[in-house]
Amino acid sequence: MSPDARPPQTAAGHRSSPEPPAFDPAVTPGPSADTGLPFAAAEAVIASASSIGLVCHVNPDPDALGSLLALHNALVQQDRPVTSSFPRPFKLSKGLAWLPGAGEIVHPEHFPETVDVLVTFDAADLERLHEFKHHADHASTLVVIDHHRTNLGFGHVNLVDPDAASSGNVVAALLRHMDVKITPAIATCLYAALAADTGRFSFRADASTLSYAAWLVDCGADSSRVAEEIWGSAPLGALRLLGEVLVRAEFESDISLVSSYVTNMDLVSHGVDRSDTEDYVENLRMAVEAEVACLYRELPDGHVKVSLRGRGRIDLGAMAARHGGGGHHDAAGFTTGSFGHARACVTGSLAPLASPSPSATSPAPGIVRGPCDT
């Protein structure tokens, strides 16, 4: 049953009402009007467009997909000509595939060659759009929605707010300017975006963020299902693999780094999808001894995706950007050619920032050195 069809709930879960509450100036769902962002211009080009395309970055996370689907559902609600997609590999994890409107996303090969207005979500630069970079280059108008500090504004209309908790916040502010009715479907997508990019409200969770989250629940956001589908369930094989990843974790005290890795063979032997390992780095981050947690994950082509999490002292977004990636202060990542090179990039970046320590590298007891050390 879709969020739109669910009856009101008064116990655990979301509360919905016949009409969503009005936007309250005291609750800020996204940037306020005085930030100077060109919401009116974005609203105008979308309103006059004969065709609208929505795309987010490759391997979409809840913020990228939730932001895209929030605007997609709003435009469908207004009976506007909209087509939505994201780059290959065109695959959503089970935790995201249920989000309202996800079934209407089309494969890249079915996306129109040209659109009047193209809107991008949560992509700090054109390279994150992969094959849709071509569409961005040829769109009559390119609207960029994002909250990454490294986004320099590559669109004709740039709605980029680095102080926003999520890209979904920026979408919510745009919907306010468009006078869109916030349905339970839209609210659920925006809530998924917010919950993900605040680490389930563990950072950037100030009073305005929590008030916004409460407002989304009042609009019908299914907060319980967001938590269960995205973070609360996993295949048994993925749990067993997580155990192995944690056992092989190493702590390097001289640079305050805890790290581990996942190989393609790990996925095969445990029968799990790569998307099932996305949040393993969050488990590594729990190690109180380390300032930085790192997970190296082998990709199908042999390249390695590096996921980084921190505790505030080190700007991981800037660190990742130096290696062709990006992200935020405490959550970032990049992709490089091999395990060895990936490890060299991480340790080499952290070494100049390390606090003096007489201790040497400290792998967990019984650990056999892995591919990151070769």
C-alpha positions in Angstrom: 0.0 0.0 0.0 1.5 3.4 -1.0 1.8 6.2 1.6 -1.0 8.0 -0.2 -3.4 5.2 0.5 -2.5 4.5 4.2 -5.1 5.5 6.8 -4.2 8.0 9.5 -2.1 6.6 12.4 -1.9 7.9 15.9 0.4 5.2 17.4 4.0 4.5 16.4 4.6 5.5 12.8 3.4 8.6 10.9 0.4 10.8 11.5 -1.5 12.0 8.6 -4.4 14.5 8.2 -6.9 15.2 5.4 -4.9 18.2 4.4 -1.2 18.7 5.0 -0.3 21.6 7.3 0.7 24.8 5.6 4.3 25.8 5.4 5.1 27.5 8.7 7.8 30.3 8.5 9.0 29.0 11.9 9.8 25.7 10.3 12.3 25.9 7.5 12.0 23.1 5.0 15.1 24.1 3.1 16.8 27.4 2.5 14.7 30.4 3.5 13.8 33.1 1.0 16.5 35.4 2.2 19.4 33.2 1.1 19.2 34.8 -2.3 18.9 31.5 -4.2 16.9 31.9 -7.5 13.8 29.9 -6.6 11.6 32.2 -8.6 13.7 31.6 -11.7 13.6 27.9 -11.2 9.9 27.9 -10.7 9.5 30.0 -13.9 11.5 27.8 -16.2 9.8 24.6 -14.9 6.4 26.2 -15.3 7.0 27.1 -18.9 8.9 23.9 -19.9 7.5 21.8 -22.7 9.5 18.8 -21.4 11.2 18.3 -18.1 13.9 15.8 -17.2 15.1 14.9 -13.7 18.4 13.1 -13.1 20.5 12.4 -10.0 24.0 11.1 -9.5 25.3 7.6 -10.3 24.5 5.0 -7.6 21.9 7.2 -5.9 21.7 7.3 -2.2 18.5 8.2 -0.3 19.1 12.0 -0.6 19.7 11.9 -4.3 16.8 9.6 -5.1 14.4 11.1 -2.5 15.1 14.6 -3.8 14.4 13.5 -7.3 11.3 11.6 -6.5 9.9 14.5 -4.4 9.9 16.8 -7.4 8.9 14.0 -9.8 5.8 13.3 -7.7 5.0 17.0 -7.4 5.2 17.4 -11.2 3.1 14.3 -11.8 0.6 15.7 -9.4 0.5 18.9 -11.6 0.2 16.8 -14.8 3.5 18.1 -16.1 5.6 16.3 -18.8 8.3 14.8 -16.7 10.8 11.9 -17.2 13.2 10.8 -14.5 16.3 8.6 -14.5 19.8 8.1 -13.1 23.0 6.7 -14.7 24.1 3.2 -15.2 24.4 0.8 -13.5 20.7 1.3 -13.4 19.9 -0.5 -10.2 18.2 0.5 -6.9 18.6 -1.4 -3.7 15.6 -3.0 -2.1 15.8 -0.3 0.6 15.2 2.5 -2.0 13.1 0.8 -4.7 9.9 1.1 -2.6 10.0 4.9 -2.4 6.9 6.5 -3.9 7.4 7.1 -7.6 10.5 4.9 -8.0 8.6 2.5 -10.3 8.2 5.4 -12.8 11.9 6.0 -13.2 13.0 5.0 -16.7 16.2 3.3 -17.9 18.8 5.8 -19.3 18.2 4.4 -22.8 14.6 5.5 -22.7 15.4 9.0 -21.5 14.7 11.7 -24.1 17.7 12.8 -26.2 16.9 16.4 -25.4 14.6 18.1 -22.9 13.6 21.7 -22.4 14.6 21.8 -18.8 16.9 19.3 -17.1 17.1 19.3 -13.3 20.0 17.6 -11.5 20.0 16.4 -7.9 22.7 16.0 -5.3 25.5 16.0 -7.9 28.4 18.3 -7.1 29.7 18.3 -10.7 28.8 17.1 -14.2 31.0 14.0 -13.9 28.7 12.5 -11.3 26.0 12.4 -14.0 27.9 10.0 -16.2 26.0 9.6 -19.5 23.6 12.4 -18.5 26.4 14.9 -18.8 25.5 15.0 -22.5 21.9 15.9 -21.7 23.1 18.6 -19.3 25.3 20.1 -22.0 22.4 20.2 -24.5 19.4 21.1 -22.3 17.8 24.5 -23.0 17.9 25.2 -19.3 19.9 23.3 -16.7 18.7 23.6 -13.0 21.1 22.3 -10.4 19.8 21.3 -6.9 22.5 20.4 -4.4 24.0 21.1 -1.0 27.6 20.1 -1.5 30.2 22.8 -0.7 32.3 21.7 -3.7 29.4 22.5 -6.1 30.5 25.7 -7.9 27.2 26.0 -9.8 27.4 24.4 -13.3 23.8 25.1 -14.3 21.9 28.0 -15.8 19.9 28.2 -12.5 21.7 27.0 -9.4 19.9 26.1 -6.2 22.9 25.2 -4.2 22.8 25.7 -0.4 25.8 24.2 1.4 24.2 24.9 4.7 21.1 22.8 3.9 21.0 19.4 5.8 20.1 17.6 2.5 19.4 18.3 -1.1 15.9 17.3 -0.2 15.7 20.5 1.9 16.4 22.6 -1.2 13.7 20.7 -3.1 11.2 21.3 -0.2 12.0 25.1 -0.5 11.4 25.0 -4.2 8.1 23.2 -3.7 7.1 25.9 -1.3 7.7 28.5 -4.0 5.7 26.3 -6.5 2.8 26.2 -4.0 2.8 22.4 -4.2 0.5 20.3 -2.0 2.8 18.1 0.1 1.3 14.7 -0.1 2.4 11.7 2.0 4.3 10.4 -1.0 6.3 13.6 -1.4 6.8 13.9 2.4 8.1 10.3 2.6 10.7 11.0 -0.2 11.8 14.2 1.5 12.0 12.5 4.9 14.2 9.7 3.5 16.5 12.4 2.0 16.8 14.2 5.3 17.2 11.2 7.6 20.0 9.8 5.4 22.0 12.9 5.1 21.8 13.7 8.8 23.0 10.2 9.6 19.6 9.4 11.0 19.6 12.7 12.8 23.0 12.2 14.4 24.6 15.3 12.8 23.4 18.6 11.3 20.3 17.8 13.5 19.6 21.2 15.0 16.2 22.5 16.1 15.2 23.6 12.6 16.1 20.2 11.1 14.1 18.3 13.7 11.2 20.7 13.3 11.3 20.1 9.6 11.3 16.4 10.2 8.3 16.7 12.4 6.5 18.8 9.8 7.1 16.1 7.2 5.7 13.4 9.5 2.6 15.7 10.0 2.4 15.8 6.2 2.2 12.0 6.2 5.8 10.9 5.8 6.1 7.2 6.7 9.1 7.6 9.0 8.8 4.0 10.4 9.0 2.5 6.9 11.9 4.7 5.9 13.8 3.5 8.9 12.9 -0.2 8.4 13.4 -0.4 4.6 16.6 1.6 4.4 18.5 0.7 7.6 16.5 -1.9 9.5 16.7 -5.0 7.3 19.3 -6.9 5.5 19.9 -10.4 4.0 21.5 -12.9 6.3 24.4 -13.2 3.9 25.0 -9.5 4.2 25.1 -9.8 8.0 27.6 -12.6 7.9 29.8 -10.7 5.5 29.6 -7.7 7.8 31.0 -9.9 10.6 34.0 -10.8 8.4 34.5 -7.2 7.5 34.6 -6.2 11.2 36.9 -9.1 12.1 39.4 -8.0 9.4 39.3 -4.3 10.5 42.6 -2.6 11.2 43.3 0.3 13.5 46.3 2.6 12.6 46.8 4.6 15.7 49.4 6.9 14.2 46.8 8.4 11.9 43.7 7.4 14.0 42.2 5.4 11.2 40.1 2.2 11.3 39.6 0.5 8.0 38.4 -2.7 6.3 37.5 -3.9 2.8 35.0 -5.8 0.7 36.1 -7.8 -2.4 34.1 -9.0 -5.4 34.7 -12.5 -4.2 33.2 -11.7 -0.8 29.9 -10.8 -2.6 29.9 -14.0 -4.6 30.7 -16.2 -1.6 28.0 -14.7 0.5 25.5 -14.2 -2.3 24.9 -10.6 -1.6 24.5 -7.5 -3.7 27.0 -4.7 -3.6 24.3 -2.3 -2.3 24.0 -4.5 0.8 27.4 -3.3 1.9 26.8 0.5 1.6 26.5 1.1 5.3 29.3 -1.2 6.5 31.4 2.0 7.0 28.9 3.2 9.6 29.7 0.2 11.7 33.4 0.9 11.4 32.8 4.5 12.5 31.6 3.2 15.8 35.2 2.4 16.9 35.8 5.0 19.6 39.6 4.8 19.1 39.5 6.3 15.6 38.8 9.7 14.2 38.3 8.4 10.7 36.6 5.2 9.4 37.3 3.9 5.9 35.8 1.1 3.9 37.4 0.0 0.6 35.0 -1.8 -1.7 36.0 -3.5 -5.0 33.9 -2.6 -8.0 33.1 -5.0 -10.9 35.8 -3.4 -13.1 38.4 -3.8 -10.4 38.4 -0.2 -9.3 37.9 0.5 -5.6 35.3 2.8 -4.0 36.5 4.5 -0.9 33.9 5.5 1.7 35.0 7.8 4.6 33.4 8.8 7.8 34.7 11.1 10.5 34.1 12.6 13.9 34.5 16.3 13.1 38.2 17.3 13.2 39.1 16.4 9.6 37.4 17.7 6.5 36.8 14.5 4.7 35.0 16.2 1.8 38.1 18.3 1.0 40.3 15.2 1.4 38.1 13.2 -1.1 38.0 16.1 -3.5 41.8 15.9 -3.9 41.3 12.4 -5.2 38.5 13.1 -7.6 35.6 12.5 -5.3 33.7 14.6 -2.9 31.1 14.7 -0.1 30.7 16.5 3.2 32.9 17.3 6.1 32.2 14.0 8.0 31.0 11.8 5.1 32.8 11.6 1.8 34.3 9.2 -0.8 36.1 8.7 -4.0 37.0 5.9 -6.5 40.4 4.9 -7.6 42.3 2.2 -9.4 43.3 -0.5 -6.9 43.2 -1.4 -3.2 46.9 -0.5 -2.8 46.4 2.9 -4.4 43.2 3.6 -2.5 45.0 2.9 0.8 47.9 5.0 -0.2 45.6 7.9 -1.0 43.9 7.7 2.4 46.9 7.1 4.6 48.9 9.7 2.7 46.2 12.3 3.2 45.8 11.6 6.9 49.5 11.4 7.8 50.1 15.2 7.7 47.0 15.7 9.9 47.8 13.1 12.5 48.4 13.9 16.1 51.9 12.8 17.3 51.8 9.3 18.5 54.5 6.7 19.4 52.2 3.8 18.5 52.5 1.9 15.2 49.9 0.4 13.0 47.7 -1.9 15.1 45.7 -4.5 13.2 43.1 -6.4 15.2 44.5 -9.7 16.7 44.8 -12.5 14.3 44.3 -10.3 11.2 46.0 -11.4 8.0 47.0 -8.5 5.8 44.5 -7.9 3.1 44.6 -6.5 -0.5 44.7 -2.9 0.8 48.2 -3.6 2.0 49.6 -4.9 -1.3 
